[in-house]
Amino acid sequence: MMTIRRSRDRGHFNFGWLDTHHTFSFAGYHDPAQMGFRALRVINEDWIKPGKGFPMHPHSNMEIVTYVLEGALEHRDSMGNGGVIRPGDVQRMSAGAGLRHSEYNHSTTEDVHLLQIWIEPDEFGLPPSYEQKSFRAWERRGSWRLVASPDGRDGSITFHTGTDLYAATLDPGEEIAHVLRGGRHAWMQVARGSVEIAGELLEAGDGATVSGQEVVRLEATDTSELLLFDLA
């Protein structure tokens, strides 16, 4: 069974410095029918103006993943971590028992376009931690590249949640499949481009749940960038 969440139906706010779309309920956007999917709680698609961003603010008990599509995002946190996240990088911040962080557009001339993702951890109150890795473009081209997992296998970053996160980039006409183990579910997010899945066309910003089937199959109808969440 598949359920589609269209880009146009997401929560949307434009604050001038920030243009943001919320797949699930977040901050000033609340829809009781869109509170997340399994452990996946937030997918926010943000465009941040040059030099602007989020000042230091607190989080706790959430796995927070940042995935930059265009531009560069500068990170600072209360653990002393700092750096710049660019396309191809995956950043994981485990808020655990509590931390503070800031995220700013690193450029003074160009917007940064990113996805910020929250996933509920399997255990609350863990010590906060941080990890960032770069995945080369060829690793994701034409196939699913595991970029985050509970055990850090295949060089992925490590989650404190029973979720595997994959990324892929496809050329038009390329087909790709993912096998779901028994009782697992998938959320597929189109970051860029468009794909056809189960006879439905999904475009940039669209997402889809997949439950009760063994294989997720799709075909790119444009140059596309995708994220797939394999969830308990």
N, CA, C and O of each residue as an XYZ file, in Angstrom:
928
protein
N       0.846     -1.196      0.000
C       0.000      0.000      0.000
C       0.882      1.246      0.000
O       1.894      1.301      0.698
N       0.493      2.233     -0.779
C       1.251      3.475     -0.856
C       0.318      4.658     -0.629
O      -0.800      4.695     -1.143
N       0.803      5.629      0.156
C       0.087      6.880      0.377
C       1.005      8.025     -0.006
O       2.159      8.076      0.419
N       0.490      8.944     -0.813
C       1.309     10.042     -1.315
C       1.042     11.323     -0.534
O      -0.105     11.666     -0.249
N       2.103     12.010     -0.197
C       2.028     13.330      0.431
C       2.566     14.342     -0.575
O       3.776     14.427     -0.786
N       1.676     15.104     -1.192
C       2.067     16.021     -2.252
C       2.746     17.269     -1.684
O       2.407     17.750     -0.603
N       3.700     17.768     -2.438
C       4.429     18.978     -2.052
C       3.479     20.139     -1.792
O       3.648     20.881     -0.824
N       2.477     20.298     -2.660
C       1.560     21.440     -2.553
C       0.702     21.404     -1.292
O       0.144     22.426     -0.891
N       0.595     20.229     -0.664
C      -0.238     20.095      0.528
C       0.537     20.311      1.822
O      -0.053     20.291      2.903
N       1.842     20.517      1.731
C       2.654     20.718      2.933
C       2.353     22.074      3.574
O       1.843     22.988      2.926
N       2.681     22.179      4.853
C       2.637     23.480      5.498
C       3.693     24.391      4.884
O       4.794     23.944      4.559
N       3.351     25.682      4.726
C       4.291     26.594      4.061
C       4.298     27.941      4.761
O       3.245     28.514      5.042
N       5.508     28.447      5.043
C       5.681     29.770      5.620
C       6.844     30.453      4.912
O       7.871     29.833      4.638
N       6.668     31.743      4.620
C       7.756     32.536      4.045
C       7.972     33.753      4.943
O       7.133     34.652      5.012
N       9.125     33.760      5.632
C       9.451     34.830      6.567
C      10.418     35.851      5.962
O      10.993     36.674      6.674
N      10.587     35.785      4.657
C      11.546     36.664      4.001
C      12.933     36.054      3.993
O      13.444     35.711      2.927
N      13.557     35.908      5.156
C      14.880     35.294      5.246
C      14.812     33.775      5.125
O      15.803     33.129      4.782
N      13.624     33.202      5.410
C      13.421     31.755      5.395
C      12.132     31.424      4.659
O      11.061     31.920      5.008
N      12.244     30.576      3.632
C      11.090     30.012      2.940
C      11.084     28.523      3.271
O      12.014     27.806      2.900
N      10.040     28.043      3.971
C      10.070     26.694      4.504
C       8.778     25.938      4.239
O       7.684     26.499      4.308
N       8.926     24.661      3.936
C       7.790     23.763      3.721
C       7.893     22.607      4.711
O       8.960     22.014      4.872
N       6.782     22.290      5.374
C       6.757     21.245      6.399
C       5.924     20.063      5.919
O       4.714     20.183      5.731
N       6.582     18.917      5.722
C       5.850     17.696      5.354
C       4.910     17.266      6.471
O       3.782     16.844      6.220
N       5.390     17.379      7.714
C       4.598     16.996      8.891
C       4.405     18.216      9.801
O       5.069     19.240      9.635
N       3.495     18.089     10.752
C       3.229     19.171     11.691
C       4.523     19.628     12.353
O       5.337     18.820     12.800
N       4.691     20.967     12.402
C       5.921     21.524     12.950
C       5.676     22.991     13.275
O       5.116     23.732     12.467
N       6.107     23.407     14.479
C       6.024     24.823     14.885
C       4.606     25.344     14.655
O       3.659     24.805     15.227
N       4.440     26.386     13.824
C       3.123     26.996     13.628
C       2.201     26.238     12.708
O       1.057     26.646     12.509
N       2.674     25.132     12.135
C       1.821     24.317     11.254
C       1.396     23.064     12.001
O       2.235     22.279     12.444
N       0.072     22.879     12.138
C      -0.427     21.690     12.830
C      -1.554     21.053     12.034
O      -2.557     21.696     11.724
N      -1.371     19.784     11.710
C      -2.392     18.976     11.056
C      -2.395     17.630     11.766
O      -1.431     16.876     11.633
N      -3.452     17.300     12.521
C      -3.459     16.045     13.284
C      -3.329     14.810     12.406
O      -2.987     13.737     12.903
N      -3.596     14.940     11.105
C      -3.445     13.805     10.191
C      -2.014     13.682      9.667
O      -1.683     12.714      8.982
N      -1.162     14.666      9.989
C       0.219     14.674      9.496
C       1.179     14.925     10.652
O       1.780     15.994     10.758
N       1.311     13.925     11.514
C       2.167     14.036     12.687
C       3.481     13.264     12.535
O       4.269     13.176     13.476
N       3.706     12.708     11.344
C       4.902     11.910     11.096
C       4.525     10.564     10.536
O       3.349     10.271     10.316
N       5.542      9.738     10.305
C       5.331      8.380      9.813
C       6.309      7.467     10.524
O       7.524      7.606     10.385
N       5.759      6.522     11.296
C       6.583      5.655     12.140
C       7.485      6.530     13.016
O       6.979      7.420     13.698
N       8.822      6.303     13.019
C       9.713      7.133     13.837
C      10.075      8.455     13.166
O      10.674      9.326     13.797
N       9.717      8.610     11.901
C      10.035      9.836     11.160
C       9.084     10.946     11.575
O       7.874     10.834     11.379
N       9.624     12.019     12.147
C       8.789     13.051     12.757
C       8.772     14.366     11.983
O       7.753     15.058     11.983
N       9.863     14.728     11.328
C       9.954     16.026     10.652
C      10.727     15.869      9.343
O      11.787     15.242      9.314
N      10.197     16.437      8.266
C      10.965     16.720      7.054
C      10.633     18.159      6.670
O       9.556     18.438      6.143
N      11.551     19.050      6.935
C      11.393     20.456      6.561
C      12.309     20.771      5.391
O      13.504     20.477      5.433
N      11.751     21.369      4.349
C      12.548     21.822      3.220
C      12.696     23.329      3.335
O      11.710     24.065      3.285
N      13.935     23.784      3.489
C      14.216     25.193      3.778
C      15.064     25.828      2.692
O      15.989     25.213      2.161
N      14.728     27.092      2.368
C      15.591     27.967      1.604
C      15.929     29.145      2.515
O      15.030     29.856      2.963
N      17.220     29.359      2.794
C      17.659     30.396      3.727
C      18.477     31.429      2.962
O      19.375     31.087      2.192
N      18.150     32.695      3.187
C      18.818     33.785      2.486
C      20.285     33.921      2.940
O      20.646     33.458      4.021
N      21.119     34.554      2.113
C      22.541     34.714      2.455
C      22.749     35.367      3.819
O      22.134     36.383      4.143
N      23.628     34.758      4.605
C      23.988     35.302      5.904
C      22.950     35.139      6.986
O      23.192     35.528      8.129
N      21.802     34.576      6.665
C      20.719     34.417      7.638
C      20.689     32.987      8.173
O      21.356     32.097      7.645
N      19.893     32.785      9.242
C      19.776     31.441      9.782
C      19.137     31.416     11.151
O      18.496     32.373     11.586
N      19.330     30.292     11.816
C      18.722     30.033     13.111
C      19.754     30.256     14.213
O      20.765     29.555     14.239
N      19.536     31.216     15.134
C      20.476     31.413     16.236
C      20.424     30.239     17.212
O      19.590     29.345     17.072
N      21.300     30.246     18.179
C      21.368     29.166     19.163
C      19.994     28.900     19.786
O      19.325     29.818     20.260
N      19.588     27.628     19.777
C      18.313     27.221     20.343
C      18.430     25.772     20.809
O      19.281     25.031     20.320
N      17.573     25.363     21.759
C      17.743     24.037     22.363
C      16.947     22.938     21.650
O      15.944     23.203     20.988
N      17.428     21.689     21.807
C      16.718     20.481     21.402
C      17.015     19.389     22.416
O      18.007     19.453     23.141
N      16.151     18.391     22.462
C      16.424     17.209     23.266
C      15.707     16.008     22.664
O      14.668     16.142     22.018
N      16.287     14.827     22.890
C      15.664     13.544     22.563
C      15.131     13.469     21.139
O      13.975     13.119     20.902
N      16.015     13.810     20.190
C      15.664     13.690     18.781
C      16.946     13.480     17.972
O      17.977     14.090     18.256
N      16.867     12.608     16.961
C      17.948     12.462     15.987
C      17.679     13.467     14.867
O      16.666     13.362     14.176
N      18.568     14.433     14.681
C      18.374     15.518     13.718
C      19.398     15.359     12.598
O      20.604     15.330     12.843
N      18.900     15.258     11.369
C      19.749     15.054     10.202
C      19.603     16.256      9.271
O      18.487     16.688      8.981
N      20.725     16.790      8.805
C      20.719     17.884      7.838
C      21.313     17.384      6.532
O      22.386     16.781      6.511
N      20.591     17.648      5.432
C      20.983     17.202      4.100
C      20.892     18.413      3.179
O      19.795     18.879      2.868
N      22.036     18.921      2.745
C      22.081     20.137      1.929
C      21.983     19.775      0.450
O      22.696     18.899     -0.039
N      21.089     20.464     -0.250
C      20.893     20.244     -1.681
C      21.667     21.250     -2.527
O      22.224     20.890     -3.564
N      21.704     22.503     -2.091
C      22.451     23.552     -2.788
C      22.987     24.538     -1.766
O      22.330     24.828     -0.766
N      24.182     25.052     -2.020
C      24.762     26.037     -1.124
C      25.528     25.390      0.016
O      25.989     24.255     -0.105
N      25.665     26.109      1.122
C      26.451     25.640      2.258
C      25.836     26.171      3.549
O      25.423     27.328      3.619
N      25.780     25.318      4.568
C      25.187     25.655      5.863
C      26.251     25.553      6.941
O      26.963     24.553      7.028
N      26.359     26.594      7.766
C      27.362     26.622      8.835
C      26.729     26.202     10.151
O      25.699     26.742     10.555
N      27.355     25.229     10.821
C      26.837     24.649     12.067
C      27.729     24.998     13.246
O      28.955     24.974     13.141
N      27.088     25.329     14.390
C      27.770     25.472     15.675
C      26.880     24.851     16.742
O      25.655     24.914     16.635
N      27.480     24.248     17.777
C      26.656     23.689     18.850
C      27.358     23.796     20.194
O      28.542     24.124     20.276
N      26.597     23.511     21.249
C      27.086     23.666     22.618
C      28.062     22.566     23.014
O      28.624     22.620     24.107
N      28.281     21.568     22.156
C      29.301     20.551     22.405
C      30.665     20.990     21.889
O      31.665     20.303     22.097
N      30.702     22.155     21.203
C      31.952     22.652     20.656
C      32.183     22.273     19.207
O      33.244     22.567     18.657
N      31.211     21.627     18.575
C      31.342     21.265     17.171
C      31.047     22.460     16.280
O      30.218     23.307     16.612
N      31.721     22.519     15.166
C      31.478     23.555     14.182
C      31.971     23.110     12.823
O      32.932     22.347     12.717
N      31.314     23.587     11.791
C      31.738     23.212     10.452
C      30.722     23.655      9.425
O      29.714     24.281      9.754
N      30.997     23.323      8.181
C      30.138     23.702      7.065
C      29.640     22.441      6.378
O      30.416     21.528      6.095
N      28.345     22.396      6.114
C      27.702     21.259      5.469
C      27.385     21.647      4.035
O      26.750     22.671      3.782
N      27.839     20.807      3.086
C      27.662     21.080      1.667
C      26.966     19.898      0.990
O      26.841     18.838      1.602
N      26.512     20.053     -0.256
C      25.902     18.923     -0.959
C      26.826     17.701     -0.963
O      28.026     17.813     -1.214
N      26.248     16.546     -0.683
C      27.018     15.313     -0.532
C      27.325     14.982      0.903
O      27.663     13.839      1.211
N      27.217     15.965      1.807
C      27.433     15.731      3.230
C      26.126     15.303      3.899
O      25.038     15.711      3.492
N      26.260     14.478      4.928
C      25.141     14.137      5.801
C      25.580     14.423      7.226
O      26.600     13.906      7.684
N      24.818     15.239      7.921
C      25.125     15.596      9.298
C      24.071     15.000     10.225
O      22.870     15.113      9.976
N      24.540     14.363     11.297
C      23.624     13.823     12.312
C      23.959     14.439     13.661
O      25.104     14.392     14.109
N      22.956     15.011     14.300
C      23.107     15.552     15.641
C      22.100     14.848     16.541
O      20.891     14.993     16.354
N      22.582     14.098     17.501
C      21.717     13.435     18.472
C      21.546     14.373     19.660
O      22.485     14.601     20.423
N      20.335     14.915     19.809
C      20.110     15.909     20.859
C      20.136     15.280     22.244
O      20.562     15.920     23.205
N      19.688     14.036     22.358
C      19.786     13.305     23.614
C      19.260     14.078     24.809
O      18.158     14.625     24.769
N      20.054     14.123     25.878
C      19.632     14.767     27.118
C      19.536     16.282     27.002
O      19.026     16.943     27.906
N      20.029     16.842     25.882
C      19.860     18.270     25.659
C      21.112     18.949     25.138
O      22.219     18.672     25.599
N      20.929     19.845     24.168
C      22.020     20.652     23.631
C      21.428     21.900     22.977
O      20.211     22.053     22.872
N      22.321     22.781     22.543
C      21.929     23.978     21.805
C      22.752     24.027     20.519
O      23.903     23.592     20.492
N      22.156     24.558     19.464
C      22.898     24.673     18.209
C      22.382     25.845     17.398
O      21.288     26.354     17.641
N      23.196     26.273     16.415
C      22.801     27.293     15.450
C      23.124     26.792     14.052
O      24.051     26.006     13.861
N      22.347     27.256     13.075
C      22.562     26.905     11.673
C      22.382     28.172     10.842
O      21.311     28.778     10.865
N      23.418     28.577     10.108
C      23.372     29.789      9.295
C      23.837     29.489      7.872
O      24.675     28.616      7.643
N      23.275     30.231      6.927
C      23.784     30.189      5.566
C      25.232     30.671      5.578
O      25.525     31.772      6.044
N      26.125     29.844      5.066
C      27.553     30.166      5.083
C      27.918     31.215      4.037
O      28.974     31.843      4.125
N      27.036     31.405      3.038
C      27.317     32.334      1.952
C      26.711     33.710      2.229
O      25.675     33.828      2.883
N      27.372     34.737      1.722
C      26.822     36.103      1.801
C      26.157     36.512      0.490
O      25.676     37.638      0.364
N      26.127     35.600     -0.491
C      25.589     35.972     -1.805
C      24.527     35.009     -2.333
O      23.716     35.406     -3.169
N      24.504     33.746     -1.870
C      23.607     32.750     -2.441
C      22.766     32.073     -1.358
O      23.219     31.892     -0.228
N      21.533     31.701     -1.722
C      20.681     30.944     -0.823
C      21.280     29.565     -0.543
O      22.060     29.044     -1.339
N      20.905     28.983      0.598
C      21.182     27.578      0.864
C      19.843     26.845      0.892
O      18.872     27.317      1.483
N      19.811     25.695      0.249
C      18.597     24.878      0.128
C      18.885     23.543      0.793
O      19.838     22.859      0.418
N      18.079     23.164      1.770
C      18.375     21.977      2.565
C      17.109     21.274      3.035
O      16.013     21.835      3.018
N      17.298     20.039      3.451
C      16.280     19.288      4.176
C      16.765     19.095      5.602
O      17.890     18.650      5.831
N      15.900     19.435      6.569
C      16.187     19.077      7.950
C      15.177     18.028      8.383
O      13.970     18.183      8.194
N      15.701     16.951      8.971
C      14.934     15.747      9.255
C      15.071     15.415     10.731
O      16.169     15.442     11.285
N      13.946     15.102     11.362
C      13.964     14.638     12.745
C      13.415     13.214     12.796
O      12.393     12.900     12.185
N      14.122     12.358     13.542
C      13.689     10.978     13.738
C      13.737     10.676     15.227
O      14.708     11.009     15.905
N      12.690     10.045     15.729
C      12.642      9.736     17.159
C      13.651      8.650     17.494
O      13.724      7.643     16.789
N      14.445      8.833     18.574
C      15.424      7.818     18.967
C      14.744      6.635     19.657
O      13.602      6.722     20.106
N      15.478      5.538     19.725
C      14.957      4.357     20.421
C      15.032      4.513     21.932
O      14.322      3.825     22.667
N      15.893      5.421     22.401
C      16.083      5.606     23.842
C      16.249      7.086     24.141
O      16.990      7.773     23.438
N      15.578      7.590     25.163
C      15.688      8.990     25.555
C      16.808      9.175     26.579
O      17.224      8.232     27.251
N      17.281     10.414     26.675
C      18.241     10.781     27.709
C      19.674     10.388     27.418
O      20.511     10.430     28.319
N      19.987     10.004     26.178
C      21.355      9.637     25.833
C      22.257     10.872     25.834
O      21.758     11.987     25.680
N      23.556     10.705     26.001
C      24.457     11.852     25.878
C      24.365     12.424     24.465
O      24.346     11.657     23.502
N      24.307     13.737     24.313
C      24.265     14.316     22.972
C      25.550     14.018     22.201
O      26.624     13.878     22.787
N      25.422     13.924     20.893
C      26.589     13.620     20.063
C      26.378     14.164     18.654
O      25.284     14.594     18.289
N      27.462     14.132     17.870
C      27.470     14.784     16.557
C      28.332     13.978     15.604
O      29.361     13.428     15.997
N      27.904     13.910     14.342
C      28.686     13.209     13.321
C      28.367     13.815     11.956
O      27.223     14.181     11.686
N      29.372     13.917     11.109
C      29.185     14.425      9.756
C      30.111     13.674      8.818
O      31.294     13.503      9.112
N      29.573     13.218      7.676
C      30.364     12.516      6.674
C      29.989     13.006      5.290
O      28.869     13.457      5.051
N      30.962     12.905      4.375
C      30.741     13.262      2.979
C      30.663     11.989      2.143
O      31.488     11.088      2.293
N      29.669     11.923      1.265
C      29.476     10.780      0.381
C      29.649     11.255     -1.055
O      28.948     12.161     -1.507
N      30.586     10.640     -1.767
C      30.915     11.084     -3.109
C      29.758     10.839     -4.070
O      28.967      9.913     -3.893
N      29.677     11.691     -5.090
C      28.535     11.648     -6.011
C      28.393     10.291     -6.675
O      27.272      9.813     -6.849
N      29.501      9.651     -7.052
C      29.411      8.376     -7.764
C      28.829      7.277     -6.882
O      28.264      6.313     -7.400
N      28.956      7.402     -5.550
C      28.416      6.382     -4.655
C      26.884      6.347     -4.689
O      26.273      5.309     -4.435
N      26.282      7.474     -5.000
C      24.823      7.582     -4.984
C      24.217      7.502     -6.382
O      22.995      7.449     -6.523
N      25.060      7.492     -7.417
C      24.550      7.569     -8.781
C      24.021      6.214     -9.243
O      24.769      5.244     -9.360
N      22.700      6.171     -9.506
C      22.077      4.968    -10.055
C      21.797      3.876     -9.052
O      21.347      2.797     -9.437
N      22.047      4.119     -7.772
C      21.789      3.089     -6.756
C      21.577      3.745     -5.392
O      21.954      4.895     -5.169
N      20.967      2.986     -4.495
C      20.765      3.479     -3.134
C      22.070      3.392     -2.366
O      22.672      2.321     -2.285
N      22.510      4.496     -1.806
C      23.701      4.518     -0.948
C      23.242      4.689      0.497
O      22.597      5.683      0.832
N      23.572      3.726      1.349
C      23.250      3.847      2.773
C      24.081      4.978      3.369
O      25.310      4.932      3.331
N      23.412      6.000      3.924
C      24.135      7.140      4.489
C      23.973      7.242      6.007
O      24.736      7.958      6.655
N      22.988      6.536      6.587
C      22.827      6.525      8.042
C      22.138      5.224      8.441
O      21.248      4.739      7.742
N      22.562      4.666      9.577
C      22.021      3.387     10.033
C      22.266      3.229     11.526
O      23.088      3.951     12.090
N      21.562      2.289     12.187
C      21.779      2.097     13.622
C      23.172      1.584     13.978
O      23.665      1.830     15.079
N      23.811      0.866     13.036
C      25.103      0.257     13.344
C      26.268      0.860     12.558
O      27.396      0.378     12.658
N      26.001      1.912     11.778
C      27.077      2.566     11.042
C      27.713      1.711      9.964
O      28.852      1.958      9.568
N      26.994      0.711      9.487
C      27.582     -0.219      8.514
C      27.816      0.479      7.164
O      27.196      1.494      6.846
N      28.719     -0.099      6.400
C      29.063      0.379      5.058
C      29.517      1.844      5.060
O      29.350      2.554      4.069
N      30.089      2.282      6.176
C      30.606      3.638      6.242
C      29.562      4.710      6.444
O      29.852      5.891      6.256
N      28.349      4.330      6.823
C      27.286      5.307      7.070
C      27.468      5.965      8.431
O      28.183      5.448      9.290
N      26.816      7.109      8.620
C      26.797      7.695      9.958
C      25.872      6.854     10.836
O      25.061      6.078     10.331
N      26.000      7.013     12.151
C      25.302      6.145     13.103
C      24.135      6.865     13.761
O      24.290      7.929     14.360
N      22.964      6.254     13.633
C      21.741      6.715     14.293
C      21.557      6.020     15.632
O      22.087      4.931     15.853
N      20.795      6.663     16.536
C      20.291      5.988     17.728
C      18.813      5.680     17.518
O      17.975      5.985     18.367
N      18.507      5.075     16.381
C      17.127      4.751     16.013
C      17.153      3.613     15.005
O      18.114      3.469     14.250
N      16.103      2.808     14.992
C      16.043      1.650     14.105
C      15.668      2.012     12.688
O      14.777      1.394     12.105
N      16.331      3.001     12.126
C      16.034      3.507     10.792
C      17.288      3.438      9.927
O      18.383      3.774     10.380
N      17.123      3.002      8.688
C      18.176      3.105      7.690
C      17.793      4.218      6.718
O      16.652      4.281      6.260
N      18.735      5.086      6.407
C      18.497      6.190      5.480
C      19.405      6.014      4.264
O      20.619      5.861      4.393
N      18.786      6.040      3.075
C      19.500      5.877      1.813
C      19.334      7.131      0.954
O      18.326      7.831      1.053
N      20.328      7.407      0.115
C      20.263      8.500     -0.850
C      20.615      7.959     -2.225
O      21.404      7.023     -2.352
N      20.019      8.560     -3.263
C      20.320      8.154     -4.634
C      20.126      9.328     -5.571
O      19.293     10.201     -5.326
N      20.905      9.346     -6.652
C      20.672     10.276     -7.761
C      20.498      9.438     -9.021
O      21.245      8.489     -9.261
N      19.498      9.804     -9.825
C      19.141      9.018    -11.006
C      19.067      9.900    -12.235
O      18.690     11.069    -12.153
N      19.428      9.332    -13.372
C      19.212      9.969    -14.654
C      17.844      9.565    -15.195
O      17.292      8.549    -14.772
N      17.288     10.342    -16.121
C      15.992      9.978    -16.691
C      16.011      8.568    -17.274
O      16.932      8.197    -18.002
N      14.982      7.790    -16.943
C      14.865      6.425    -17.435
C      15.510      5.381    -16.553
O      15.257      4.191    -16.738
N      16.342      5.785    -15.591
C      16.956      4.811    -14.692
C      15.933      4.260    -13.714
O      15.066      4.983    -13.224
N      16.050      2.965    -13.438
C      15.175      2.289    -12.491
C      15.984      1.863    -11.275
O      17.178      1.579    -11.366
N      15.303      1.826    -10.134
C      15.960      1.476     -8.882
C      14.937      0.768     -7.993
O      13.740      1.048     -8.065
N      15.421     -0.153     -7.154
C      14.528     -0.899     -6.269
C      15.157     -1.018     -4.889
O      16.377     -0.972     -4.737
N      14.299     -1.173     -3.887
C      14.748     -1.381     -2.507
C      13.887     -2.469     -1.882
O      12.660     -2.421     -1.967
N      14.527     -3.447     -1.258
C      13.819     -4.553     -0.618
C      13.558     -4.210      0.843
O      14.474     -3.839      1.577
N      12.293     -4.339      1.260
C      11.909     -4.128      2.651
C      11.838     -5.478      3.367
O      11.119     -6.380      2.936
N      12.583     -5.608      4.456
C      12.494     -6.826      5.244
C      11.114     -6.926      5.896
O      10.395     -5.932      5.991
N      10.751     -8.116      6.339
C       9.430     -8.356      6.900
C       9.058     -7.363      7.988
O       9.818     -7.165      8.935
N       7.885     -6.734      7.857
C       7.384     -5.809      8.865
C       7.964     -4.414      8.786
O       7.632     -3.569      9.616
N       8.831     -4.142      7.800
C       9.419     -2.809      7.667
C       8.558     -1.944      6.754
O       7.728     -2.444      5.995
N       8.774     -0.641      6.848
C       8.014      0.346      6.085
C       8.998      1.337      5.462
O      10.137      1.457      5.914
N       8.556      2.040      4.428
C       9.437      3.012      3.775
C       8.726      4.348      3.618
O       7.517      4.418      3.394
N       9.519      5.398      3.744
C       9.115      6.734      3.293
C      10.105      7.138      2.213
O      11.314      7.119      2.443
N       9.603      7.504      1.032
C      10.441      7.928     -0.070
C      10.192      9.408     -0.316
O       9.055      9.817     -0.551
N      11.252     10.217     -0.265
C      11.161     11.666     -0.442
C      11.880     12.079     -1.720
O      13.056     11.763     -1.904
N      11.170     12.789     -2.609
C      11.783     13.306     -3.822
C      12.378     14.675     -3.492
O      11.647     15.642     -3.280
N      13.697     14.749     -3.452
C      14.364     16.014     -3.151
C      14.430     16.902     -4.382
O      14.245     18.116     -4.296
N      14.700     16.279     -5.541
C      14.754     17.011     -6.804
C      14.326     16.079     -7.928
O      14.492     14.863     -7.834
N      13.774     16.655     -8.991
C      13.413     15.868    -10.151
C      12.043     15.243    -10.022
O      11.160     15.800     -9.370
N      11.858     14.078    -10.647
C      10.570     13.386    -10.607
C      10.780     11.905    -10.890
O      11.683     11.522    -11.633
N       9.930     11.081    -10.285
C      10.008      9.629    -10.460
C       8.604      9.061    -10.581
O       7.629      9.683    -10.159
N       8.515      7.880    -11.158
C       7.254      7.151    -11.204
C       7.359      5.936    -10.297
O       8.302      5.151    -10.394
N       6.381      5.792     -9.415
C       6.343      4.680     -8.489
C       4.916      4.156     -8.433
O       3.980      4.907     -8.157
N       4.755      2.863     -8.695
C       3.446      2.206     -8.684
C       2.426      2.958     -9.543
O       1.263      3.098     -9.166
N       2.879      3.432    -10.689
C       1.994      4.117    -11.609
C       1.689      5.561    -11.279
O       0.903      6.200    -11.978
N       2.300      6.095    -10.218
C       2.083      7.480     -9.802
C       3.339      8.302    -10.049
O       4.455      7.838     -9.815
N       3.144      9.529    -10.523
C       4.261     10.442    -10.728
C       4.468     11.269     -9.462
O       3.550     11.942     -8.992
N       5.682     11.213     -8.916
C       6.061     12.015     -7.763
C       7.097     13.033     -8.212
O       8.065     12.696     -8.894
N       6.877     14.291     -7.817
C       7.753     15.376     -8.220
C       8.454     15.955     -6.995
O       8.191     15.547     -5.863
N       9.348     16.911     -7.239
C      10.159     17.485     -6.157
C       9.278     17.961     -5.009
O       8.305     18.685     -5.223
N       9.622     17.551     -3.795
C       8.858     17.909     -2.604
C       7.824     16.887     -2.213
O       7.350     16.894     -1.076
N       7.454     15.989     -3.143
C       6.490     14.933     -2.827
C       7.158     13.844     -1.997
O       8.362     13.612     -2.103
N       6.355     13.182     -1.170
C       6.802     12.026     -0.423
C       5.766     10.932     -0.509
O       4.622     11.187     -0.887
N       6.154      9.703     -0.161
C       5.212      8.588     -0.213
C       5.569      7.557      0.838
O       6.744      7.257      1.052
N       4.555      7.018      1.490
C       4.724      5.884      2.386
C       4.536      4.599      1.603
O       3.739      4.541      0.667
N       5.273      3.574      1.990
C       5.100      2.239      1.419
C       5.064      1.250      2.571
O       5.998      1.173      3.370
N       3.968      0.488      2.649
C       3.800     -0.518      3.701
C       3.176     -1.764      3.092
O       2.429     -1.683      2.118
N       3.489     -2.914      3.674
C       2.835     -4.146      3.273
C       3.297     -4.712      1.948
O       2.576     -5.500      1.337
N       4.489     -4.330      1.481
C       5.032     -4.933      0.271
C       6.525     -5.121      0.430
O       7.169     -4.446      1.234
N       7.075     -6.056     -0.354
C       8.461     -6.463     -0.166
C       9.455     -5.574     -0.894
O      10.591     -5.413     -0.446
N       9.039     -4.997     -2.011
C       9.982     -4.257     -2.839
C       9.397     -2.894     -3.202
O       8.229     -2.790     -3.575
N      10.211     -1.863     -3.089
C       9.870     -0.518     -3.557
C      10.600     -0.313     -4.877
O      11.831     -0.321     -4.913
N       9.849     -0.128     -5.967
C      10.435      0.059     -7.292
C      10.047      1.429     -7.833
O       8.916      1.880     -7.651
N      10.982      2.081     -8.493
C      10.667      3.374     -9.106
C      11.545      3.609    -10.314
O      12.589      2.979    -10.485
N      11.094      4.538    -11.154
C      11.829      4.919    -12.352
C      11.885      6.434    -12.432
O      10.866      7.104    -12.263
N      13.060      6.977    -12.685
C      13.213      8.425    -12.802
C      12.656      8.897    -14.138
O      12.918      8.300    -15.182
N      11.890      9.967    -14.089
C      11.387     10.601    -15.315
C      12.122     11.908    -15.596
O      11.851     12.579    -16.591
N      13.053     12.262    -14.713
C      13.890     13.451    -14.856
C      15.153     13.187    -14.045
O      15.199     12.223    -13.281
N      16.167     14.016    -14.195
C      17.326     13.918    -13.312
C      16.850     14.151    -11.882
O      16.271     15.195    -11.583
N      17.093     13.183    -10.998
C      16.415     13.183     -9.691
C      17.377     12.869     -8.559
O      18.381     12.180     -8.737
N      17.038     13.399     -7.380
C      17.740     13.100     -6.138
C      16.701     12.675     -5.117
O      15.698     13.360     -4.917
N      16.945     11.539     -4.470
C      15.941     10.899     -3.627
C      16.528     10.502     -2.281
O      17.718     10.213     -2.161
N      15.660     10.495     -1.269
C      15.978      9.911      0.025
C      14.947      8.831      0.324
O      13.758      9.006      0.058
N      15.409      7.714      0.879
C      14.513      6.636      1.282
C      14.796      6.273      2.734
O      15.935      5.989      3.105
N      13.754      6.286      3.544
C      13.828      5.926      4.954
C      13.235      4.527      5.118
O      12.057      4.321      4.825
N      14.023      3.574      5.577
C      13.581      2.208      5.865
C      13.331      2.157      7.369
O      14.267      2.226      8.165
N      12.051      2.034      7.752
C      11.615      2.263      9.130
C      11.015      1.011      9.746
O      10.405      0.198      9.051
N      11.190      0.859     11.050
C      10.572     -0.242     11.779
C       9.073     -0.055     11.863
O       8.378     -0.889     12.445
